[in-house]
Amino acid sequence: MPELPEVEVVRRGLERWACGRTVAAVEVRHPRAVRRHAAGAADFAAQLTGHPLGAAMRRGKYLWLPLGDQPRAVLAHLGMSGQLLVQPEGAPDEKHLRIRIRFADAAGTELRFVDQRTFGGLSLHDTGPEGLPDVIAHIARDPLDAAFDDAAFHAALRRRRTTVKRALLDQSLISGVGNIYADEALWRTRLHYERPTATLTRPRTEELLLHIREVMNEALAAGGTSFDSLYVNVNGESGYFDRSLDAYGREDEPCRRCGTAIRRRPWMNRSSYFCPNCQRPPRG
C-alpha cells in the first residue's frame, strides 16, 4: 500500500499538472473505480464536469482534489495498485485504465486513473470547514504536518494499552505511517515493534518522531518506495527509496548497524522486520 511519501509525491505532481484546470469531460470505464461514489458512475461524471480543480491536498495517506467553486472534493483511494497519471491526449490507453478526465484548455494533457487490482477508486464528497472530505474527518494529522502536536501524541501513546507498531499504524492517532516506514523508524530508534506504548518516555517518543520524519523526508527525496511497477508518480516513474531501506524487506541480510541478521516475523497479516540485537523484545 502507498504510504505518506508515495502519496505526497503524487500530490505534488497533481498540484503542478491539474490545479486550476476545469474538467471538460469524465469517462468512467469500470464501475468499481467509482464504487465509493454512491450515486454511481454517471452521477460522478456529471457532478465533476464543468468544475475547476483546486490545489491537491493530502492528510496522511489520503489524497484529494478540492473543487474550486464549491465545498466538495474528489477523494482518491489508490488502494494496492492505483495510479493517477498525467498523460498526453491521444496517448495509448493503459491496459487497466479505469477513469479518464479531460480538461477544457489547450494544455494537451489529461488525468487518468489506472488500477490493475481495482481496489482503489475516485469519489466525490462534501468537505468540512478545514477542507477535509467528510469521510476522512476522523483521520489524525500526520508527522509532516506543521500542526502535528508532538506532546499530545506522546500523551495519547501513554494512555493506549497497545504496542508501539500498532499505535503507529492507527490512523486515528497518527496518519501516514504504514508498515514499511514503521519498521524503518523503529529500527532507527532501536525499538522492538512489540514494545508497550505505556513504557515510552517523552524523550523516546521524541526520538521516534524524529526518525519517522527523517525516513519519510528521505523517501520523499527519492520519489518514494517502489517494489514493483505498481507505485509510480504522475509521470509514470518509480521511486527508488527501496535501495536505502535498513530493515523492511531485508530478512537474513546483515544489520547495517551491528551485522546481526535481520529477522522477519508475521504480524497482523503483514510482516515485521527487525534486528534481534539492536531491537530487543520487551521482557515478559
SULFEN-V16704 format. One record per run of one state. SS is the DSSP state (h for helix, s for strand, l for the rest). FROM is the first residue (numbers start at 1). LEN is the number of residues. If there is no record, write none. Layout:
BEGIN
SS/FROM/LEN  SS/FROM/LEN
END
This chain:
BEGIN
l/1/3  h/4/14  l/18/4  s/22/7  l/29/2  h/31/4  l/35/6  h/41/8  l/49/3  s/52/8  l/60/2  s/62/6  l/68/4  s/72/6  l/78/4  s/82/7  l/89/8  s/97/7  l/104/5  s/109/7  l/116/5  s/121/7  l/128/5  s/133/1  h/134/3  l/137/5  s/142/1  l/143/7  h/150/10  l/160/3  s/163/1  h/164/5  l/169/6  s/175/1  l/176/3  h/179/11  l/190/6  s/196/1  h/197/3  l/200/2  h/202/20  l/222/19  h/241/4  l/245/9  s/254/1  l/255/6  s/261/7  l/268/2  s/270/6  l/276/9
END
